[in-house]
Amino acid sequence: MFMKRLLLFVIVVISFFGCKKTEGDGGVASVRGHVFVIDFKDDFATKPDTMIASEEDIYIVYGSNEIISDKSTTNETGEYGFDYLRKGNYSIIAYSKIPESDVDTSIVKRIKITDKKATVQVENIYLYKAKTGYATITGRLFVKDYNTSMVPKTPVDNYYSGGEDVYLQKDGSSNVLKKEKTSYDGTYVFNRLSRGTYKIYAYSKDTVSLAGGNGNDFSSVPVPSVITCIIDSIGQQKILKDLVIIK
């Protein structure tokens, strides 16, 4: 009789510990949070933009595990989530740049789920990024081929030009952020841009410094033909009017 009771006790103990639920999936609790990007443009000296971080990968680690357990990606509002979790301790991880360097570092938020039906809100995550963004500027470069009297030549001499250098600067800065060559149809694209005012330009012959009637060409000193563009929302797709240069 004693042996039967001892055996029953051992079975109950084994069942109790064997069925003990640890951190991980299989529950009904959830985790929610938002991610923002502190975006340093140019040389880190300008005032950074703080933006909603869309399409950022966020990771979760269950309990004391040393490996990533699951991954979520932020939506257009910067929100991420993990569902079907049990009670326990979790780590939320995102990867950021160290300001003024290109070195990656991890940002960790530790949370605890104490109610099996809880939705736990994680403290906002702020990521430092260097020269990144989510907006795009697209345009085309058009060439006007003039003679010395500033009268256009035949229509075939006015064309969208490939292989031309187009430059991008942040307004108020002397640094060139990007340089792109136009494609065969004159198209150029600048992507991964943050909010702000930009100057897009290409170099043109000087249409002011004409030599008069002595038959000389335009000034040999090129001048920029400039378009100013404002990016004021995350993920904005800006299509510009033609950027026109004189050749």
HELIX and SHEET records of a PDB file:
HELIX    1   1 PHE A    2  GLY A   18  1                                  17    
HELIX    2   2 PRO A  155  ASP A  157  5                                   3    
HELIX    3   3 GLY A  212  ASN A  214  5                                   3    
SHEET    1   A 3 ASP A  49  ILE A  52  0                                        
SHEET    2   A 3 ASP A  25  PHE A  40 -1                                        
SHEET    3   A 3 GLU A  79  LEU A  85 -1                                        
SHEET    1   B 3 ASP A  49  ILE A  52  0                                        
SHEET    2   B 3 ASP A  25  PHE A  40 -1                                        
SHEET    3   B 3 THR A 119  GLN A 121  1                                        
SHEET    1   C 3 ASP A  49  ILE A  52  0                                        
SHEET    2   C 3 ASP A  25  PHE A  40 -1                                        
SHEET    3   C 3 ILE A 125  ALA A 130  1                                        
SHEET    1   D 4 ASP A  70  THR A  73  0                                        
SHEET    2   D 4 ASP A  57  TYR A  62 -1                                        
SHEET    3   D 4 GLY A  88  LYS A  97 -1                                        
SHEET    4   D 4 ASP A 104  ILE A 113 -1                                        
SHEET    1   E 3 ASN A 158  TYR A 160  0                                        
SHEET    2   E 3 ALA A 135  LYS A 144 -1                                        
SHEET    3   E 3 THR A 187  LEU A 193 -1                                        
SHEET    1   F 3 ASN A 158  TYR A 160  0                                        
SHEET    2   F 3 ALA A 135  LYS A 144 -1                                        
SHEET    3   F 3 GLN A 237  ILE A 239  1                                        
SHEET    1   G 3 ASN A 158  TYR A 160  0                                        
SHEET    2   G 3 ALA A 135  LYS A 144 -1                                        
SHEET    3   G 3 LEU A 243  ILE A 246  1                                        
SHEET    1   H 4 VAL A 176  LYS A 181  0                                        
SHEET    2   H 4 ASP A 165  LYS A 170 -1                                        
SHEET    3   H 4 GLY A 196  ASP A 206 -1                                        
SHEET    4   H 4 SER A 219  ILE A 231 -1                                        
END                                                                             
